[in-house]
Amino acid sequence: MISCFVGIDVSKATLDVAFWPERSKPFQLKNDPEGIAQMLVCLNEIEPERVVLEATGGYENAVFKALRVAGLNATRVNPKRSRAYADAVGQIAKTDRIDAQILAKFAQHLETRTLVEPSQARDELAELVKLRDQIIGHRDDDRRRAKQATSAIALAFFASHIASLEAELRSLNKHIDLATKALDRDKVERLQSIKGIGRVTTAKLLAYLPELGLLTGREITALVGLAPYNKDSGSKSSPRHIEGGRYKVRGALYMAAWVMIRHTADFKARYNALIARGKCSKKAVVACMRVLLIRLNAMMRDGVSWKGRPLPEKAPGLKY
């Protein structure tokens, strides 16, 4: 039986579905529960080898989750990758139907594997963490505006709004703590036993990096976007740079790495050694972030504590 690949172009209102090879005609449905249900009926009959859709600012979340829950091999890709593929095959024109067809063709060239099953608890935690970041953004914006305000009425408004946001943050932090422990209490306790890994970093690792402990060190750093890539050509050798990956995880690891550089002897020594070798501060802290992530990954994979001692009733792991 010939493999069939599916591309879905997702917009706020519609879903454009195309196939490769073109076993069925492309069609369009509404991006709502009824439309998603109709699409799943069609795809379950065809049994595609892979379904690909782009990340479109969150409009694809419900579709992607429904595909995964239905047991379909669904992959969400960065729009830059699919656009680069379209340019490579000479597809200049761009419509929703054309984009769906390009995604279907692109699907046959992707190599993916499913490591983590869908989780309602993880989705809810991710939503709470995202809400927390948004509230902090609103609070910090008001703090900046208040510094420029001169009207007593405006200053009073900003003070009241900031106080309200602070109260909401305190309440939300409690909900996040409960959500992280409900998701995986063992991981929470192990992560928060490390100096520099607090409730926010723990929540973001659980919400945005469920593959932690399931990959090799190289794979996990590439996934997060902390792997340095070389761009050499002929006799030209360019400096290596990190690129892509999950920026929300990088942001959490960035803050955690600075705490560990200041308060943990081995990370402080590593950072200072890199600075002494002429590395700039940004490169030095990224190198420490990479080591931190590799060690966290090994700790979760091998069932050991931060210092390398086996956890109770678990086999000894590697020391690092």
C-alpha positions, 0 to 999 in steps of 0.5 A: 500500500502506498504511503499517504501524507497529509498537510493541514494549513491552519488559520483562525477560521478554516482548515485546508487539508491536502494529500500527497500523493493526491489520493483525495481532493483537497478540502476546507473545513471550519476550524472549530470542534465540528470541523475538526471532528469531520477531518478526523473521520476522513483521516482515519479512513485514509490512515496517513503515515504522517500529518504535518501542520504549521505553528500558527500562533496557537490557532493550531493547538486544538487541531494538533491535540485532536490529531495526537489523541486520535493516534495519528502521527502528527508533527507541528513545524516552524513556518520558516521550514515549510516556506524554505521547502516551498522555495526549494521546490520552486513554489512561489505562489502562496494560498491556503490550499497551496500551503496545505499541498506543500505541507503534504509534500514536505511530510514525506521528507520529515523524520520524526518520532513520538516520545511523549504522549498527549497530556491534559495535565501538561497542557493545563500547566503550560497554559498557567505558565503562559498566563503567568508570563503575560501577567508579569509582562503587564505588571512590568509595562505598568511599572515602566509607564508609572515612572514616566507619569506625572498625573496623580490620578494616573499614578494612583491608577498604575499603583492600584493595577500593579497591586491587583496584578501582584495579587493575581500572581500570588494566587496563580503561583499556588495553582502552578505549584499544585499543577506541577505536583499533580503532573509529576511530584517526583520530578518536581522534588528532584528538580527543586532540590537543586540550587538555582531550580525554583518553582518557575524553572521547574514548571517550565521544564515540565510544561515545555520540555517533557522529553527531559530524560528521554533523549541523549545529551546532544539530542536534548541540547539540539531540541532546546536550541543550545547546540552550537552549529558550525557554518563552514564553507571551503577554507572559511570557518565561521564561529559556531552559533546556537539557533532555533529550539524552544526559547521559553526553556532557554529563558528559564535555563538562562536565569537558573544558570546565573544563579548556579554561576554565583552560588555553585563552585563548579559552575562558577569555575567553569564560567570564570575559566571561559571568561579567562580564555577570552569568551564573552559573558553571553557565550560563557553563560550559554555554555553553562546552560548547555552543561546544566541541561545535559546534567538535568537530562542525565539526572532524570534519565538515570534516576540519580540525585544532582550529585550523582548518588542513586535515589532510594530503591533505584539502580545506580546511575552515572556520576557527573 
